[in-house]
Amino acid sequence: HVYLAQDLETNEKVAAKVLFKKPYWSATEFQTRVAKEVTALQQVHHRNIIKLLNHFRDENDERYWVIMKLATGGELMDRILHRFENGKGYTEAEVSRIISDVLSALKHMHDRRIVHCDLKPENILFETPDEDSNLCIVDLGFASLCEDGEFLSKFQGTLDYMAPELLGRGQRRYNAKADVWSVGCLLYVLLSGALPFRRRWSDCDARTADIRVRDLILKGQVDTESGPWQSVAPAAKQLVILMLSKDPERRPSAAECLENEWLRGGAPANDLSDRVLQELRRFNSSRGCDSYSSHTISGIVTHNASPSALAAISAQHSANSVSHANILAREGGIQPLVSLGYSKDETERNSAAQGLANLAMKTEYQQSIVDGGGIRLLCFLALADGSPAQKFSAALAFNNLVSNSVLRLPIALEHERYDAHEGGREPAQV
């Protein structure tokens, strides 16, 4: 969860990310996971990486706050479409500048033996709404230390941007080259408006579609000739193909990519075709990110905040509609729905409850509801004042979740936490 917060000494608005200890984690495991993100942020100092301002443990030892500079310029895709809708062009030269900044930040991380492990459009924001604003990479929650000659093995990231070496059936071995693959996927999206390995399948469910995406990634065949690609410069196509090389040994490093002529001023300044913008708009809409809602969460005040005591005053998450629930679960976790569920607006709470109920019907997303704070939200929605529809959706979600025997203990533990924090209701009432 990330909240808009205010430093009570300086009145500066900041981003406050709270990391929750899951009930089945030991104190040591929780500290290890916290240290992973905080250490990565402490080691990087780059204009295109979000700046760490402070970090501290909450008084109950089950929450840890990471305080970062607030980026107010919006997400990458929204920024591009906003420019276009205001009559400003969209060129290969602009795409080149974006990718160059992302690669520059990556090189800085890789020079310090840090692999981001989850690069995607949602994790690229602009610092301010100004035209010349810096972009910055955010969310280093998956960032991992990887020394020269060593490899990572943990499965992490977002499927559509995962390198093939994370998806094979044998031993999983990957390094910083996996980040380059992710940027190659981003470059593909920015030049064509489509993901390189996902199609508009209408004959399968979300799980089957993900299996097809995985198979296509492992084949490593990239289309840079059809549709919008016909108007893209050959040098740009060649860079995409290099960055999406199936063999990581043939894939260039971030530093090597930055030496590419297309990224060093060789990208043409003529507008990309209108079809690319149309595809980008469709792509952005499919992620559930074409509208944003803000809402207030009260009562979150930290007590061990060192001299710079912070009070979280508002959450900045989004969920466009229930129809986007599957995409939210696949690409960004359930946090947007969880945040929406605590809104003071009844319509937004209903949407969150319905979204969670829809996800709970799918076995592949049930664990993410438990891990992402969905149980506490469902307890809240079931007991708080609200519409019958809200309570029915919460009950329906619970019914589907407890049908999964593997999740019954984690659900019981999460309910126990809610019961302890919220004043005590009998389990039967929930």
C-alpha positions as CSV (number, residue, x, y, z in Angstrom):
1,H,0.0,0.0,0.0
2,V,1.3,3.5,-0.9
3,Y,-0.2,6.6,0.7
4,L,0.0,10.3,0.1
5,A,1.5,11.6,3.3
6,Q,2.8,14.9,4.8
7,D,5.9,15.6,6.8
8,L,4.5,17.5,9.9
9,E,7.8,19.4,10.3
10,T,8.3,20.7,6.7
11,N,4.7,20.3,5.3
12,E,6.3,18.5,2.4
13,K,4.0,15.9,0.7
14,V,5.7,12.5,0.3
15,A,4.8,9.0,-0.7
16,A,4.6,6.6,2.3
17,K,4.7,2.9,1.5
18,V,3.7,0.5,4.2
19,L,5.0,-3.1,4.3
20,F,2.9,-5.5,6.3
21,K,4.2,-8.6,8.1
22,K,2.2,-11.5,6.9
23,P,1.0,-13.8,9.7
24,Y,3.0,-16.8,8.5
25,W,6.3,-14.8,8.3
26,S,8.8,-15.0,11.2
27,A,10.1,-11.7,12.5
28,T,13.5,-12.5,10.8
29,E,11.8,-13.2,7.4
30,F,9.8,-9.9,7.6
31,Q,13.0,-8.0,8.4
32,T,14.8,-9.6,5.5
33,R,12.1,-8.7,3.1
34,V,12.0,-5.1,4.4
35,A,15.8,-4.8,4.2
36,K,15.7,-6.0,0.5
37,E,13.8,-2.9,-0.7
38,V,15.3,-0.4,1.7
39,T,18.8,-1.5,1.0
40,A,18.3,-1.2,-2.7
41,L,16.9,2.4,-2.3
42,Q,19.8,3.3,0.0
43,Q,22.4,2.3,-2.6
44,V,21.0,4.2,-5.6
45,H,21.2,7.9,-6.2
46,H,20.0,8.7,-9.7
47,R,17.8,11.3,-11.2
48,N,15.6,8.6,-12.8
49,I,15.1,6.5,-9.6
50,I,12.7,7.5,-6.9
51,K,14.5,9.0,-3.9
52,L,14.3,7.4,-0.4
53,L,13.7,10.0,2.3
54,N,13.3,7.9,5.5
55,H,12.3,4.5,6.8
56,F,11.2,3.2,10.1
57,R,9.4,0.4,11.9
58,D,5.9,0.8,13.3
59,E,5.3,0.4,17.0
60,N,3.5,-2.9,16.7
61,D,6.5,-4.5,14.7
62,E,4.1,-5.7,12.0
63,R,4.4,-2.7,9.7
64,Y,7.4,-0.9,8.2
65,W,7.2,2.5,6.6
66,V,9.3,3.5,3.6
67,I,9.1,7.2,2.9
68,M,9.9,8.4,-0.6
69,K,9.8,11.5,-2.7
70,L,6.3,12.0,-4.1
71,A,6.0,11.7,-7.9
72,T,3.1,13.9,-9.0
73,G,3.5,13.7,-12.8
74,G,1.5,10.6,-13.4
75,E,2.2,7.2,-14.9
76,L,4.1,6.8,-18.2
77,M,1.2,5.6,-20.4
78,D,-1.2,8.2,-19.0
79,R,1.4,10.9,-19.7
80,I,1.9,9.9,-23.3
81,L,-1.8,9.8,-24.0
82,H,-2.4,13.1,-22.2
83,R,0.2,14.8,-24.4
84,F,-1.4,13.3,-27.5
85,E,-4.9,14.4,-26.5
86,N,-3.5,18.0,-26.0
87,G,-2.3,18.1,-29.6
88,K,1.3,17.2,-29.0
89,G,3.0,14.7,-31.2
90,Y,4.3,11.3,-30.3
91,T,7.6,10.5,-32.0
92,E,10.3,7.8,-32.1
93,A,12.6,10.5,-30.7
94,E,10.4,10.8,-27.6
95,V,10.3,7.0,-27.2
96,S,14.1,7.0,-27.5
97,R,14.4,9.6,-24.7
98,I,12.1,7.6,-22.4
99,I,14.0,4.3,-23.0
100,S,17.3,6.1,-22.6
101,D,16.3,7.4,-19.2
102,V,15.1,4.0,-18.1
103,L,18.3,2.3,-19.3
104,S,20.4,5.0,-17.6
105,A,18.7,4.2,-14.3
106,L,19.1,0.5,-14.9
107,K,22.8,0.9,-15.6
108,H,23.2,2.7,-12.3
109,M,21.4,-0.1,-10.5
110,H,23.3,-2.8,-12.3
111,D,26.7,-1.1,-11.6
112,R,25.8,-1.6,-8.0
113,R,24.8,-5.3,-8.6
114,I,21.1,-4.6,-8.1
115,V,18.5,-6.2,-10.4
116,H,15.1,-4.5,-10.4
117,C,13.1,-7.6,-11.4
118,D,9.8,-5.9,-12.1
119,L,10.1,-3.2,-14.7
120,K,6.8,-2.4,-16.4
121,P,4.9,0.8,-17.3
122,E,3.1,0.9,-13.9
123,N,6.5,1.3,-12.3
124,I,7.6,4.3,-14.3
125,L,6.3,7.7,-13.1
126,F,7.0,11.4,-13.7
127,E,8.2,13.5,-10.9
128,T,6.0,16.6,-11.8
129,P,3.4,17.5,-14.3
130,D,5.9,19.9,-16.0
131,E,6.7,19.3,-19.6
132,D,10.4,18.7,-18.9
133,S,9.9,16.5,-15.8
134,N,12.2,13.6,-15.1
135,L,10.7,10.2,-15.2
136,C,11.6,7.9,-12.3
137,I,11.6,4.2,-11.7
138,V,9.6,3.2,-8.6
139,D,8.8,0.1,-6.6
140,L,12.0,-1.7,-5.8
141,G,10.1,-4.3,-3.8
142,F,11.5,-7.2,-6.0
143,A,15.0,-5.6,-6.4
144,S,17.7,-8.2,-5.7
145,L,21.4,-8.2,-5.2
146,C,23.2,-10.2,-7.9
147,E,27.0,-10.2,-7.9
148,D,29.1,-10.6,-11.1
149,G,29.1,-14.2,-12.1
150,E,26.2,-15.1,-9.9
151,F,22.5,-15.7,-10.7
152,L,19.1,-15.2,-9.2
153,S,16.6,-18.1,-9.0
154,K,13.5,-16.7,-7.3
155,F,10.4,-16.5,-9.5
156,Q,9.2,-12.8,-9.4
157,G,8.0,-10.1,-11.6
158,T,5.1,-9.6,-14.1
159,L,4.5,-12.3,-16.7
160,D,4.2,-10.1,-19.8
161,Y,7.6,-8.5,-19.0
162,M,9.4,-11.7,-17.8
163,A,12.5,-13.0,-19.6
164,P,12.4,-16.6,-20.9
165,E,15.2,-17.6,-18.4
166,L,12.6,-17.1,-15.6
167,L,10.0,-19.3,-17.3
168,G,11.9,-22.5,-18.4
169,R,11.1,-25.8,-16.8
170,G,14.7,-26.5,-15.8
171,Q,16.9,-24.7,-13.2
172,R,16.0,-21.0,-13.0
173,R,19.1,-18.8,-13.5
174,Y,18.9,-15.1,-14.4
175,N,20.8,-11.9,-13.8
176,A,20.6,-8.2,-14.9
177,K,20.0,-9.2,-18.5
178,A,16.4,-10.0,-17.4
179,D,15.8,-6.3,-16.7
180,V,17.0,-5.5,-20.3
181,W,14.4,-8.0,-21.6
182,S,11.7,-6.1,-19.6
183,V,12.8,-2.8,-21.1
184,G,12.7,-4.4,-24.5
185,C,9.1,-5.4,-23.9
186,L,8.4,-1.8,-22.8
187,L,10.1,-0.4,-26.0
188,Y,7.9,-2.8,-28.0
189,V,4.8,-1.4,-26.3
190,L,5.8,2.2,-26.8
191,L,6.5,1.7,-30.5
192,S,3.4,-0.5,-31.4
193,G,0.9,-0.1,-28.6
194,A,0.8,-3.9,-28.0
195,L,2.6,-6.3,-25.8
196,P,5.1,-8.5,-27.7
197,F,3.7,-11.9,-26.5
198,R,0.1,-11.3,-25.7
199,R,-2.7,-11.5,-28.3
200,R,-6.4,-10.7,-28.3
201,W,-7.5,-14.2,-27.7
202,S,-11.3,-14.6,-27.4
203,D,-11.4,-18.4,-27.0
204,C,-9.8,-18.8,-23.6
205,D,-9.9,-17.7,-19.9
206,A,-7.2,-15.6,-18.2
207,R,-5.2,-18.6,-17.0
208,T,-5.1,-20.2,-20.4
209,A,-4.1,-16.9,-21.9
210,D,-1.2,-16.6,-19.4
211,I,0.0,-20.1,-20.4
212,R,0.0,-19.1,-24.1
213,V,2.0,-15.9,-23.2
214,R,4.5,-18.0,-21.4
215,D,4.9,-20.4,-24.4
216,L,5.4,-17.5,-26.8
217,I,8.0,-15.9,-24.5
218,L,9.9,-19.2,-24.5
219,K,9.8,-19.4,-28.3
220,G,11.2,-15.9,-28.4
221,Q,9.6,-15.0,-31.8
222,V,9.0,-11.3,-32.1
223,D,6.9,-9.6,-34.8
224,T,8.3,-6.3,-35.9
225,E,6.9,-6.1,-39.4
226,S,3.1,-6.1,-39.3
227,G,0.6,-3.4,-38.4
228,P,2.1,-0.3,-36.8
229,W,5.6,-1.6,-37.2
230,Q,5.5,-0.7,-40.9
231,S,6.1,3.0,-40.0
232,V,8.9,2.3,-37.4
233,A,12.5,2.9,-38.3
234,P,14.6,-0.2,-39.0
235,A,17.1,0.8,-36.3
236,A,14.4,0.8,-33.7
237,K,13.2,-2.6,-34.8
238,Q,16.7,-4.0,-34.6
239,L,17.1,-2.7,-31.1
240,V,13.9,-4.3,-30.0
241,I,15.1,-7.7,-31.5
242,L,18.4,-7.4,-29.7
243,M,16.8,-6.6,-26.3
244,L,14.4,-9.5,-26.8
245,S,17.1,-12.0,-27.7
246,K,16.0,-15.3,-26.2
247,D,19.6,-16.1,-25.2
248,P,20.7,-13.8,-22.4
249,E,24.3,-14.2,-23.6
250,R,23.4,-12.5,-26.9
251,R,21.2,-9.9,-25.2
252,P,23.1,-6.6,-24.7
253,S,23.6,-5.1,-21.2
254,A,22.0,-1.8,-20.2
255,A,25.3,-0.1,-20.8
256,E,25.6,-1.6,-24.3
257,C,22.1,-0.6,-25.2
258,L,22.9,3.0,-24.3
259,E,25.6,3.0,-27.0
260,N,23.1,2.2,-29.7
261,E,22.8,4.9,-32.3
262,W,19.0,5.0,-32.1
263,L,19.3,6.0,-28.5
264,R,22.1,8.5,-29.1
265,G,20.1,10.9,-31.3
266,G,19.4,8.7,-34.2
267,A,15.7,8.3,-33.7
268,P,13.6,10.2,-36.2
269,A,11.5,13.1,-35.0
270,N,8.5,12.5,-37.2
271,D,5.2,11.4,-35.6
272,L,4.5,7.7,-35.2
273,S,1.3,6.6,-36.9
274,D,-2.1,7.4,-35.4
275,R,-2.7,3.7,-35.2
276,V,0.1,3.4,-32.5
277,L,-1.7,5.9,-30.3
278,Q,-5.0,4.1,-30.9
279,E,-3.3,0.8,-29.8
280,L,-1.7,2.5,-26.8
281,R,-5.1,3.8,-25.7
282,R,-6.6,0.4,-26.0
283,F,-3.6,-1.1,-24.1
284,N,-3.9,1.4,-21.3
285,S,-7.7,0.9,-21.0
286,S,-7.2,-2.9,-20.8
287,R,-5.0,-2.4,-17.8
288,G,-7.7,-0.6,-15.9
289,C,-5.7,2.6,-15.8
290,D,-7.7,5.1,-17.9
291,S,-9.2,6.7,-14.9
292,Y,-8.0,7.3,-11.4
293,S,-9.8,7.9,-8.1
294,S,-8.4,9.2,-4.9
295,H,-9.9,8.7,-1.5
296,T,-9.0,9.3,2.1
297,I,-8.0,6.7,4.7
298,S,-8.1,8.2,8.2
299,G,-6.7,6.9,11.4
300,I,-3.3,6.0,10.1
301,V,-0.8,7.9,12.2
302,T,2.6,6.5,13.0
303,H,4.1,6.9,16.5
304,N,7.7,5.9,16.0
305,A,8.4,8.3,13.1
306,S,11.7,9.8,14.4
307,P,11.8,13.6,14.2
308,S,9.9,13.7,10.9
309,A,6.6,12.3,12.2
310,L,4.3,11.5,9.3
311,A,0.5,11.2,9.0
312,A,-0.9,9.3,6.0
313,I,-3.7,11.4,4.7
314,S,-4.9,9.9,1.4
315,A,-4.4,6.9,-0.7
316,Q,-3.5,7.1,-4.4
317,H,-4.6,3.9,-6.0
318,S,-6.9,3.1,-8.9
319,A,-9.3,0.5,-10.1
320,N,-11.4,1.4,-13.1
321,S,-14.1,-1.2,-12.9
322,V,-14.9,-4.8,-11.8
323,S,-14.2,-5.9,-15.4
324,H,-10.5,-5.1,-14.8
325,A,-10.2,-7.3,-11.8
326,N,-8.3,-10.1,-13.5
327,I,-5.8,-7.6,-15.0
328,L,-5.2,-5.9,-11.7
329,A,-4.5,-9.3,-10.1
330,R,-2.2,-10.4,-12.9
331,E,-0.2,-7.2,-13.3
332,G,-0.3,-5.2,-10.1
333,G,-1.7,-7.4,-7.3
334,I,-5.0,-6.6,-5.5
335,Q,-3.7,-3.4,-3.8
336,P,-5.7,-1.1,-6.0
337,L,-8.9,-2.9,-5.1
338,V,-8.0,-3.1,-1.4
339,S,-7.3,0.7,-1.4
340,L,-10.6,1.4,-3.2
341,G,-12.5,-0.7,-0.6
342,Y,-11.7,1.7,2.2
343,S,-13.1,4.6,0.3
344,K,-15.8,6.9,1.9
345,D,-17.6,6.6,-1.4
346,E,-20.2,3.8,-1.3
347,T,-20.0,3.2,-5.1
348,E,-16.2,2.7,-4.9
349,R,-16.6,0.3,-1.9
350,N,-19.2,-1.7,-3.9
351,S,-16.9,-1.9,-6.9
352,A,-14.1,-3.2,-4.7
353,A,-16.3,-5.8,-3.0
354,Q,-17.6,-7.0,-6.4
355,G,-14.0,-7.1,-7.8
356,L,-12.8,-9.2,-4.8
357,A,-15.9,-11.5,-5.2
358,N,-15.0,-12.0,-8.8
359,L,-11.4,-12.8,-8.1
360,A,-12.3,-15.1,-5.2
361,M,-14.1,-17.3,-7.7
362,K,-10.8,-18.0,-9.5
363,T,-8.5,-20.4,-7.7
364,E,-5.4,-18.9,-9.2
365,Y,-6.1,-15.5,-7.6
366,Q,-7.3,-16.6,-4.2
367,Q,-3.8,-16.7,-2.6
368,S,-3.2,-13.1,-3.8
369,I,-6.4,-12.0,-1.9
370,V,-5.1,-13.4,1.3
371,D,-1.5,-12.2,0.8
372,G,-2.6,-8.7,-0.3
373,G,-4.7,-7.7,2.7
374,G,-8.0,-8.7,1.1
375,I,-9.3,-10.7,4.2
376,R,-9.1,-7.6,6.5
377,L,-10.9,-5.6,3.8
378,L,-13.6,-8.2,3.4
379,C,-14.1,-8.2,7.2
380,F,-14.5,-4.4,7.1
381,L,-16.9,-4.6,4.1
382,A,-19.0,-7.3,5.8
383,L,-19.4,-5.4,9.1
384,A,-19.2,-1.7,8.2
385,D,-22.3,0.4,7.2
386,G,-23.0,-0.2,3.6
387,S,-25.3,-1.4,0.9
388,P,-26.7,-5.0,0.9
389,A,-24.8,-5.4,-2.4
390,Q,-21.5,-4.6,-0.6
391,K,-22.2,-7.1,2.2
392,F,-23.4,-9.8,-0.3
393,S,-20.3,-9.5,-2.4
394,A,-18.1,-9.8,0.8
395,A,-20.0,-12.9,1.9
396,L,-19.7,-14.4,-1.6
397,A,-16.0,-13.8,-1.6
398,F,-15.6,-15.4,1.8
399,N,-17.6,-18.4,0.7
400,N,-15.4,-19.0,-2.3
401,L,-12.1,-18.4,-0.3
402,V,-12.9,-20.8,2.5
403,S,-13.8,-23.6,0.0
404,N,-10.0,-23.7,-0.6
405,S,-8.8,-25.8,2.3
406,V,-5.2,-24.6,1.9
407,L,-6.2,-21.1,2.7
408,R,-8.4,-21.7,5.7
409,L,-5.5,-21.3,8.3
410,P,-4.1,-18.1,6.7
411,I,-7.7,-16.7,6.5
412,A,-8.3,-17.5,10.2
413,L,-5.0,-15.8,11.1
414,E,-5.9,-12.7,9.1
415,H,-9.3,-12.6,10.7
416,E,-7.7,-12.8,14.1
417,R,-5.5,-9.8,13.3
418,Y,-8.6,-7.9,12.2
419,D,-10.4,-8.9,15.3
420,A,-7.6,-7.7,17.5
421,H,-7.2,-4.3,15.7
422,E,-10.9,-3.4,15.1
423,G,-12.4,-4.0,18.5
424,G,-13.7,-7.6,18.4
425,R,-16.6,-9.1,16.5
426,E,-17.5,-12.8,16.8
427,P,-16.3,-14.8,13.8
428,A,-19.9,-15.9,13.2
429,Q,-20.8,-12.2,12.6
430,V,-18.2,-11.9,9.8
